[in-house]
Amino acid sequence: MADWLEHSVLVEVDAPIDLVWALWSDLEQMPRWMKWIESVNILEEDPDLSRWKLASGSFEFTWLSQITKLVDHQLIQWESVDGLPNRGGIRFYDHKDKSAVKLTVAYSIPSFLGKLMDGLFLGKVVESTLQADLQRFQDHVSQIQQQSAID
């Protein structure tokens, strides 16, 4: 038996939705701002499938993920179809010259560990890491905009 643990984080980005969407929808770029994501590779035979590798310290997980819903400039939802059980979504909110990004991630762990680990430390570690990832994304967008202004 397994429990699903879910975490959501939100960040405001000082950039238009077109830029924010373009960066997030290019999944292979995610390791630039997601600390634990080592690589994302889109499968040539099916662009809705991607192979993910998560690594931190001595642990490493891989999974095959499928895009389950895509609404241009609004939503990307996924679910793993092999490997580490996870699912989630990224919602985008257009606030004219600014945008908001809300990332929700859910993952499955054995029931006997779920409540204990989530209550003790796992939930806090995952949520703080995801929030830091979104802060890195915010910084990444700023760097891109600064470079564009120079060019």
C-alpha positions in Angstrom: 0.0 0.0 0.0 1.3 3.5 -0.8 0.5 7.0 0.1 0.6 10.0 -2.2 2.3 13.1 -0.8 1.6 16.4 -2.6 3.3 19.8 -2.4 2.6 23.0 -4.2 4.7 26.2 -4.5 4.1 29.5 -6.2 6.3 32.2 -7.5 5.7 35.6 -9.2 8.0 36.2 -12.2 8.7 39.7 -13.5 8.3 38.5 -17.1 5.6 38.1 -19.7 3.8 34.8 -20.0 5.3 34.1 -23.5 8.8 33.9 -22.1 7.8 32.0 -18.9 5.9 29.5 -21.0 8.7 29.1 -23.6 11.2 28.2 -20.8 9.0 25.8 -18.9 7.6 24.0 -21.9 11.1 23.1 -23.0 11.4 20.3 -20.4 15.0 19.5 -21.3 16.0 22.9 -19.8 14.6 22.2 -16.3 17.9 21.0 -14.8 19.0 24.6 -15.1 16.8 25.6 -12.3 15.6 22.4 -10.6 18.3 21.3 -8.1 17.5 17.6 -8.0 16.7 17.1 -11.7 19.9 15.9 -13.3 18.5 15.4 -16.8 15.3 15.4 -18.9 15.3 13.8 -22.3 12.3 14.0 -24.7 11.8 10.7 -26.5 12.1 11.2 -30.3 9.5 8.6 -31.1 6.9 10.3 -28.8 7.3 14.0 -27.8 4.8 13.5 -25.0 7.1 11.1 -23.3 10.3 12.1 -21.4 12.9 10.2 -19.4 13.8 12.0 -16.1 16.7 11.5 -13.7 16.6 12.8 -10.2 19.8 12.7 -8.2 20.9 14.2 -4.9 23.8 12.9 -2.8 23.8 9.2 -2.8 20.3 8.6 -4.1 19.2 8.5 -7.7 15.8 7.8 -9.3 14.6 7.7 -12.9 11.2 7.6 -14.5 9.4 7.8 -17.8 6.9 10.7 -17.7 3.9 11.4 -20.0 2.3 14.7 -20.6 -1.4 14.1 -19.8 -2.7 17.6 -20.4 -1.3 20.6 -22.2 -3.1 23.9 -22.4 -0.9 26.4 -24.3 0.4 29.2 -21.9 -1.8 27.8 -19.0 -1.0 24.3 -18.0 1.3 21.3 -18.3 0.3 18.1 -16.4 2.2 14.9 -16.3 2.2 11.4 -14.8 5.0 8.9 -14.6 4.3 5.7 -16.6 7.4 3.8 -15.4 9.9 4.2 -12.6 9.5 6.6 -9.7 5.7 7.1 -9.2 4.9 10.8 -9.5 2.5 13.2 -11.1 1.9 16.9 -11.1 1.3 20.1 -12.9 2.6 23.5 -13.7 0.0 26.3 -13.9 0.8 29.6 -15.5 -1.0 32.8 -14.7 -0.8 35.8 -17.0 -0.6 39.1 -15.1 0.2 41.3 -18.2 4.0 42.1 -17.9 4.3 39.6 -15.0 3.5 36.0 -14.6 2.9 33.5 -11.8 3.9 29.9 -11.8 2.4 27.3 -9.5 4.2 23.9 -9.4 2.4 21.0 -7.8 4.2 17.7 -7.4 2.9 14.4 -6.0 4.8 11.3 -5.4 4.1 7.9 -4.0 5.9 6.3 -1.0 5.0 3.2 1.0 2.2 3.9 3.5 4.2 2.9 6.6 6.8 5.5 5.7 4.5 8.2 4.3 3.0 9.7 7.4 6.1 9.4 9.5 8.5 10.8 6.9 6.2 13.6 5.7 5.5 14.8 9.2 9.1 14.7 10.3 11.1 16.0 7.5 10.4 14.8 4.0 7.6 17.2 3.3 9.6 20.2 4.5 12.6 19.3 2.5 10.7 18.7 -0.7 8.6 21.9 -0.4 11.7 24.1 0.5 13.6 22.6 -2.4 10.7 23.2 -4.9 10.4 26.8 -3.6 14.1 27.3 -4.1 13.8 25.8 -7.6 11.1 28.4 -8.5 13.4 31.1 -7.1 16.2 29.8 -9.3 13.7 29.9 -12.2 12.9 33.5 -11.4 16.7 34.3 -11.4 17.1 32.5 -14.7 14.4 34.5 -16.3 16.0 37.7 -15.0 19.3 36.7 -16.5 17.7 36.0 -19.9 16.0 39.4 -19.9 19.2 41.2 -18.9 21.1 39.5 -21.7 18.3 40.4 -24.2 18.5 44.0 -23.1 22.3 44.0 -23.7 22.0 42.3 -27.1 
